[in-house]
């Protein structure tokens, strides 16, 4: 997972008790608020369930910005392009995503990601070719297997060369159904998203997985719009809060809840 600045985190932990004793009502008296914009259909990271936003990233923000930093948070779910457009227009305050050059034009991002997911390869545990699949080390090695992916996967478009023939499923759940039915051999991609789909489908005892170092890890950084009041100061505070939470395994426990 991510590299943590333990010196800063430990210093923050050491002063937390003193700060609380000097100003016990500071957080409670604060009227600080943020509007958090999300992709409403991006399980397990952010998803709308019964009219409420939930998911790994949503819970991490609740823990860090809400519980630890004292902000009142309003979570709003949209299709992903609209979520970003609204923050760009000042009609939302936060995004949790990859800090691209375009997004940095209107947002400040945490240096360390809140969540990082490494690429992994998945197949049926009883696939007759599992010994060969376990020898896959490069993208070129995948050409001998029936690979499946899901429509709209931007990471796949950036990672896989055109000579790979990859079947397309409507979503990640359908991709793993194809693997379970023997219609595909492997899925290669976002490890956390895949493990969540496997759990939901009840396939945990049937699927074999291992990390595969191809492409870039999927990283999710907390981002705050640049013109939010005291944005730079807030991001500096967030960095220390994230260090503290990771030392306490708070973000890890949130992730494990979904897997």
C-alpha positions as CSV (number, residue, x, y, z in Angstrom):
1,X,0.0,0.0,0.0
2,X,1.1,3.6,0.2
3,X,4.2,4.9,1.8
4,X,3.3,6.7,5.1
5,X,5.1,9.6,6.7
6,X,5.3,8.0,10.1
7,X,7.3,10.9,11.7
8,X,4.6,13.4,10.9
9,X,1.8,11.0,12.0
10,X,3.4,10.2,15.3
11,X,4.0,13.9,16.0
12,X,0.4,14.5,15.3
13,X,-0.7,11.7,17.6
14,X,1.5,13.0,20.3
15,X,0.0,16.5,20.3
16,X,-3.6,15.3,19.8
17,X,-4.4,14.9,23.5
18,X,-3.0,18.4,24.4
19,X,-5.0,20.1,21.6
20,X,-8.1,18.4,22.7
21,X,-7.6,19.4,26.3
22,X,-7.0,23.1,25.4
23,X,-10.0,23.3,23.0
24,X,-12.4,20.5,23.7
25,X,-15.3,22.1,22.0
26,X,-13.6,23.3,18.8
27,X,-14.8,20.6,16.5
28,X,-18.2,20.4,17.9
29,X,-18.7,24.2,17.6
30,X,-17.5,24.3,14.0
31,X,-19.9,24.9,11.1
32,X,-17.4,23.6,8.5
33,X,-19.0,21.8,5.6
34,X,-18.1,20.3,2.2
35,X,-20.1,19.0,-0.7
36,X,-18.5,15.7,-1.9
37,X,-19.2,14.7,-5.5
38,X,-19.1,11.0,-6.4
39,X,-19.5,8.6,-9.3
40,X,-22.7,7.0,-8.3
41,X,-21.9,3.7,-10.0
42,X,-18.3,2.8,-9.2
43,X,-18.4,-0.2,-6.8
44,X,-16.8,-0.7,-4.3
45,X,-15.4,2.8,-4.3
46,X,-18.5,4.9,-4.5
47,X,-22.1,3.7,-5.2
48,X,-25.6,4.8,-4.6
49,X,-27.6,2.4,-2.5
50,X,-31.2,3.2,-1.4
51,X,-30.7,6.9,-2.1
52,X,-27.4,7.1,-0.1
53,X,-23.8,7.2,-1.2
54,X,-21.6,4.5,0.2
55,X,-18.4,2.7,-0.7
56,X,-14.7,2.5,0.3
57,X,-13.9,6.1,-0.7
58,X,-17.0,7.5,0.8
59,X,-16.3,5.8,4.1
60,X,-12.7,6.9,4.1
61,X,-13.8,10.6,3.6
62,X,-16.3,10.2,6.4
63,X,-13.5,8.9,8.6
64,X,-10.9,11.5,7.7
65,X,-12.8,14.7,6.9
66,X,-15.9,14.0,9.0
67,X,-14.8,12.2,12.1
68,X,-11.2,13.3,12.4
69,X,-11.3,16.8,11.0
70,X,-14.8,17.9,12.0
71,X,-16.4,18.6,8.7
72,X,-20.1,18.2,7.9
73,X,-20.2,16.3,4.6
74,X,-22.9,16.2,2.0
75,X,-22.5,13.3,-0.4
76,X,-23.9,13.7,-3.9
77,X,-23.9,11.0,-6.6
78,X,-23.8,11.7,-10.3
79,X,-22.5,10.2,-13.5
80,X,-18.7,10.7,-13.4
81,X,-18.4,13.5,-16.0
82,X,-21.1,15.5,-14.3
83,X,-19.5,15.1,-10.9
84,X,-16.3,16.6,-12.2
85,X,-18.0,19.4,-14.1
86,X,-19.9,20.5,-11.1
87,X,-16.8,20.8,-9.0
88,X,-15.1,22.7,-11.8
89,X,-18.0,25.1,-11.7
90,X,-17.8,25.5,-8.0
91,X,-21.0,23.5,-7.4
92,X,-19.2,20.8,-5.4
93,X,-16.0,20.8,-3.3
94,X,-14.3,17.4,-3.4
95,X,-13.4,14.5,-5.7
96,X,-11.5,11.4,-4.9
97,X,-9.6,10.3,-8.0
98,X,-6.4,10.2,-10.0
99,X,-4.8,13.6,-10.0
100,X,-4.4,14.2,-13.7
101,X,-3.0,17.4,-15.2
102,X,-6.4,18.5,-16.2
103,X,-7.9,18.0,-12.8
104,X,-5.0,19.8,-11.1
105,X,-6.1,23.0,-12.9
106,X,-9.0,23.4,-10.6
107,X,-8.2,21.1,-7.6
108,X,-5.5,20.5,-5.0
109,X,-4.8,16.8,-4.3
110,X,-3.2,14.9,-1.5
111,X,0.3,13.7,-2.2
112,X,-0.5,10.3,-0.8
113,X,-3.5,8.3,-2.1
114,X,-6.2,7.4,0.4
115,X,-6.6,4.0,-1.4
116,X,-4.3,2.2,-3.8
117,X,-5.3,-0.9,-5.8
118,X,-2.6,-3.0,-7.5
119,X,-3.3,-4.8,-10.9
120,X,-4.0,-8.5,-10.4
121,X,-4.9,-11.5,-12.5
122,X,-7.9,-13.7,-11.7
123,X,-9.0,-17.1,-12.9
124,X,-11.0,-20.1,-11.8
125,X,-9.1,-22.1,-9.2
126,X,-9.9,-25.3,-11.2
127,X,-9.0,-23.9,-14.6
128,X,-7.2,-26.7,-16.4
129,X,-4.6,-24.3,-17.5
130,X,-4.0,-22.7,-14.1
131,X,-0.3,-23.7,-14.0
132,X,0.2,-21.9,-17.3
133,X,-1.8,-18.9,-16.0
134,X,0.5,-18.7,-13.0
135,X,3.4,-18.3,-15.3
136,X,2.0,-15.1,-16.8
137,X,4.4,-12.2,-16.1
138,X,3.9,-9.8,-18.9
139,X,1.2,-8.4,-21.2
140,X,2.5,-10.5,-24.0
141,X,2.0,-13.7,-22.0
142,X,-1.8,-13.0,-22.0
143,X,-2.2,-13.6,-25.7
144,X,-2.6,-17.3,-25.2
145,X,-5.6,-17.0,-22.9
146,X,-9.2,-16.0,-23.3
147,X,-9.2,-12.7,-21.5
148,X,-12.4,-10.7,-20.5
149,X,-12.8,-7.1,-19.5
150,X,-15.8,-4.8,-19.1
151,X,-17.1,-1.9,-21.2
152,X,-15.8,1.5,-20.3
153,X,-12.7,0.4,-18.5
154,X,-10.3,3.3,-19.1
155,X,-7.4,1.5,-17.3
156,X,-7.7,-1.4,-19.8
157,X,-7.7,1.0,-22.8
158,X,-4.4,2.6,-21.6
159,X,-2.8,-0.7,-20.6
160,X,-3.5,-3.5,-23.0
161,X,-1.9,-3.6,-26.5
162,X,-4.3,-4.0,-29.5
163,X,-3.0,-7.4,-30.4
164,X,-4.8,-8.9,-27.3
165,X,-8.2,-10.1,-28.2
166,X,-10.3,-9.3,-25.2
167,X,-14.0,-10.2,-24.8
168,X,-16.2,-7.4,-23.5
169,X,-18.7,-7.8,-20.7
170,X,-21.3,-5.1,-19.7
171,X,-19.7,-4.8,-16.3
172,X,-17.2,-6.4,-13.9
173,X,-19.9,-8.7,-12.4
174,X,-20.8,-10.1,-15.8
175,X,-17.0,-10.5,-16.6
176,X,-16.6,-12.8,-13.6
177,X,-19.8,-14.7,-14.4
178,X,-18.1,-15.5,-17.8
179,X,-15.1,-16.8,-15.9
180,X,-17.2,-18.8,-13.6
181,X,-19.1,-20.4,-16.6
182,X,-15.8,-21.2,-18.3
183,X,-16.4,-18.7,-21.1
184,X,-13.2,-16.8,-20.3
185,X,-9.9,-17.7,-18.7
186,X,-8.6,-14.5,-17.0
187,X,-9.5,-11.0,-15.9
188,X,-6.6,-8.6,-15.4
189,X,-7.2,-5.3,-13.6
190,X,-8.1,-3.4,-10.5
191,X,-7.6,-5.8,-7.6
192,X,-10.0,-4.3,-5.1
193,X,-12.9,-3.9,-7.5
194,X,-12.5,-7.4,-8.7
195,X,-12.4,-8.9,-5.2
196,X,-15.6,-7.0,-4.3
197,X,-17.4,-8.4,-7.4
198,X,-16.2,-11.9,-6.5
199,X,-17.6,-11.5,-3.0
200,X,-21.0,-10.2,-4.2
201,X,-21.2,-13.1,-6.7
202,X,-20.4,-15.7,-4.0
203,X,-17.3,-16.9,-5.9
204,X,-14.6,-16.3,-3.2
205,X,-13.9,-20.1,-2.9
206,X,-13.7,-20.6,-6.7
207,X,-11.4,-17.8,-7.9
208,X,-7.6,-17.8,-7.8
209,X,-5.9,-14.4,-7.7
210,X,-2.4,-12.9,-7.5
211,X,-0.8,-9.5,-8.2
212,X,0.5,-8.9,-11.7
213,X,2.8,-5.9,-12.2
214,X,1.4,-4.6,-15.5
215,X,0.2,-1.1,-16.0
216,X,-0.2,1.5,-13.3
217,X,-1.8,0.9,-9.9
218,X,-5.2,2.5,-9.4
219,X,-4.7,5.4,-7.0
220,X,-7.4,7.5,-5.4
221,X,-6.3,10.8,-3.9
222,X,-8.5,13.2,-2.0
223,X,-9.0,16.4,-4.0
224,X,-10.4,19.8,-2.9
225,X,-11.2,22.6,-5.3
226,X,-8.6,25.3,-5.4
227,X,-10.9,28.2,-4.6
228,X,-12.4,26.5,-1.5
229,X,-11.7,28.8,1.6
230,X,-8.2,28.0,3.1
231,X,-7.8,25.0,0.6
232,X,-4.0,24.8,1.0
233,X,-4.2,24.8,4.8
234,X,-6.9,22.2,4.8
235,X,-4.9,19.9,2.5
236,X,-1.9,20.2,4.8
237,X,-4.0,19.2,7.7
238,X,-5.5,16.3,5.7
239,X,-2.0,15.0,5.0
240,X,-1.3,14.5,8.7
241,X,-4.8,13.1,9.3
242,X,-4.3,10.5,6.6
243,X,-0.9,9.5,8.0
244,X,-2.5,9.1,11.5
245,X,-5.4,7.0,10.1
246,X,-3.1,4.7,8.1
247,X,-0.9,4.1,11.1
248,X,-4.0,3.1,13.0
249,X,-5.1,0.9,10.1
250,X,-8.4,2.8,9.9
251,X,-8.5,3.0,6.1
252,X,-7.4,-0.7,5.8
253,X,-10.3,-1.8,8.0
254,X,-12.7,0.1,5.7
255,X,-11.3,-1.6,2.7
256,X,-11.5,-5.1,4.2
257,X,-15.1,-4.5,5.1
258,X,-15.9,-4.6,1.4
259,X,-13.8,-7.7,0.4
